[in-house]
């Protein structure tokens, strides 16, 4: 065995072992998503939309703060609606994979990814409800604050999602068994 295999760390010497690593996962074909079309996983396709919309809401809230132009407050409102709706779709596909792929539940990254996304969607719903009565009046300070937290949560959650795909080979186009750990 190589020195890397003996230490049960990443076989890539320049990648720090921040989360748990199983050397077997680097060598297997990966576990395909249980929610896929023609073998292509749906969750990674869908997550792009809530990320773009909700980070866009954070940016448009910031622009509103600097310009006081109501266009940006309205833009944030509609971006939050789109982000929440797209986030629900992404969450459904992600949860299906979480419960159907055993390897996901064994990894800290799987639980962290799920918890952070649930927190981000919950805060997005709060942000949306706050803005229902007044898209302009709710931006400062609470709307901008919540948008900042949501954008941050999505960044950290995305990192954990990357850990699942690239380190643990979950939801890749492979021939592994989703029930296999």
C-alpha positions in Angstrom: 0.0 0.0 0.0 1.1 3.5 -0.6 1.7 5.9 2.3 -1.5 7.7 1.6 -3.6 4.6 1.8 -2.0 3.7 5.1 -3.0 7.1 6.6 -6.6 6.8 5.3 -6.4 10.3 3.9 -6.9 11.8 0.5 -4.7 10.1 -2.2 -4.1 13.7 -3.5 -1.3 15.1 -1.4 -2.3 18.8 -1.9 -5.9 18.4 -0.8 -6.3 18.7 3.0 -8.4 16.1 4.7 -11.0 18.4 6.2 -13.8 15.8 6.3 -13.7 12.1 6.6 -12.3 10.2 3.7 -12.7 6.6 2.6 -9.9 5.6 0.2 -12.3 3.1 -1.4 -14.5 6.0 -2.6 -11.6 7.3 -4.7 -11.3 4.0 -6.5 -14.9 3.0 -7.1 -17.0 4.1 -10.0 -19.2 6.3 -7.9 -22.9 6.1 -6.9 -25.4 7.4 -9.4 -28.2 9.7 -8.4 -31.5 8.1 -7.8 -33.2 11.1 -9.5 -31.8 11.2 -13.0 -32.8 11.6 -16.6 -30.9 9.3 -19.0 -28.3 8.9 -16.2 -27.8 12.6 -15.6 -28.5 13.7 -12.0 -31.3 16.3 -11.7 -30.2 17.9 -8.3 -27.0 19.4 -9.6 -29.0 20.9 -12.5 -31.7 22.4 -10.3 -29.4 23.9 -7.6 -28.0 26.5 -10.0 -31.3 28.4 -10.0 -31.9 29.0 -6.3 -28.2 29.8 -5.9 -28.3 32.4 -8.7 -31.6 33.9 -7.6 -30.8 34.1 -3.9 -27.3 35.5 -4.4 -28.9 37.9 -6.9 -31.3 39.0 -4.2 -28.4 39.7 -1.8 -26.7 41.8 -4.5 -29.9 43.7 -5.4 -30.6 44.3 -1.7 -27.1 45.8 -1.5 -27.6 47.9 -4.6 -30.9 49.2 -3.1 -29.1 50.1 0.1 -26.7 52.2 -1.8 -29.0 53.7 -4.4 -32.4 53.8 -2.7 -33.9 52.9 -6.1 -37.1 50.9 -5.6 -36.4 48.9 -8.7 -33.8 47.0 -6.8 -36.1 46.3 -3.9 -38.7 44.9 -6.3 -36.0 42.9 -8.1 -35.0 41.3 -4.8 -38.6 40.4 -4.0 -39.0 38.6 -7.3 -35.6 36.9 -7.1 -36.6 35.7 -3.6 -39.8 34.2 -5.0 -37.9 32.5 -7.8 -35.2 31.3 -5.4 -37.6 29.9 -3.0 -39.6 28.0 -5.7 -36.5 26.7 -7.4 -35.1 25.8 -4.0 -38.1 23.7 -3.1 -37.6 21.7 -6.4 -33.9 21.3 -5.7 -34.6 20.3 -2.1 -37.0 17.5 -3.2 -34.5 16.0 -5.6 -31.7 16.4 -3.0 -33.8 14.8 -0.2 -34.7 11.8 -2.4 -31.0 11.2 -3.0 -30.2 11.7 0.7 -32.6 9.1 1.8 -32.0 6.6 -1.1 -28.2 6.7 -1.1 -26.7 5.3 2.1 -23.3 6.7 1.5 -24.7 10.3 1.8 -26.1 9.7 5.3 -22.8 8.3 6.5 -20.9 11.5 5.6 -20.7 14.7 7.7 -20.9 16.5 4.4 -24.3 15.0 3.6 -25.8 16.1 6.9 -24.2 19.5 6.8 -25.3 20.1 3.1 -28.9 19.2 4.0 -29.0 21.2 7.3 -27.6 24.3 5.7 -30.0 24.2 2.8 -33.0 23.7 5.1 -31.8 26.7 7.1 -31.3 28.8 3.8 -34.8 27.9 2.6 -36.4 28.6 5.9 -34.7 32.0 6.1 -35.7 32.7 2.5 -39.4 32.0 3.4 -39.1 34.4 6.3 -37.5 37.0 4.0 -40.3 36.5 1.5 -43.1 36.8 4.1 -41.5 40.0 5.5 -41.6 41.6 2.1 -45.1 40.6 1.2 -46.6 43.8 2.7 -43.9 46.2 1.5 -41.1 45.2 -0.9 -39.3 48.4 -0.1 -39.8 48.8 3.6 -38.6 45.3 4.5 -35.2 45.5 2.7 -33.5 47.5 5.5 -32.3 46.2 7.8 -33.9 42.8 8.0 -34.2 41.9 4.3 -30.5 42.7 3.6 -29.4 40.9 6.7 -31.3 37.7 5.9 -30.2 37.9 2.3 -26.6 38.1 3.5 -27.0 35.1 5.8 -28.7 33.1 3.0 -26.0 33.8 0.5 -23.4 32.8 3.0 -25.2 29.6 3.9 -25.5 28.7 0.2 -21.7 29.2 -0.2 -20.9 26.9 2.6 -23.5 24.4 1.6 -22.2 24.4 -1.9 -18.8 23.5 -0.6 -20.3 20.5 1.2 -22.2 19.5 -1.9 -18.9 19.6 -3.8 -17.4 17.3 -1.1 -20.2 14.8 -1.7 -19.7 14.8 -5.5 -16.0 15.1 -5.8 -14.6 13.5 -2.7 -17.3 10.8 -2.0 -18.5 10.3 -5.6 -22.1 10.6 -4.8 -24.6 11.5 -7.6 -22.1 11.0 -10.4 -22.5 9.1 -13.6 -21.1 5.8 -12.4 -22.2 2.2 -12.1 -22.2 1.9 -8.3 -25.1 0.7 -6.2 -27.0 3.5 -4.4 -27.8 1.0 -1.6 -24.2 0.1 -1.1 -22.2 2.0 1.6 
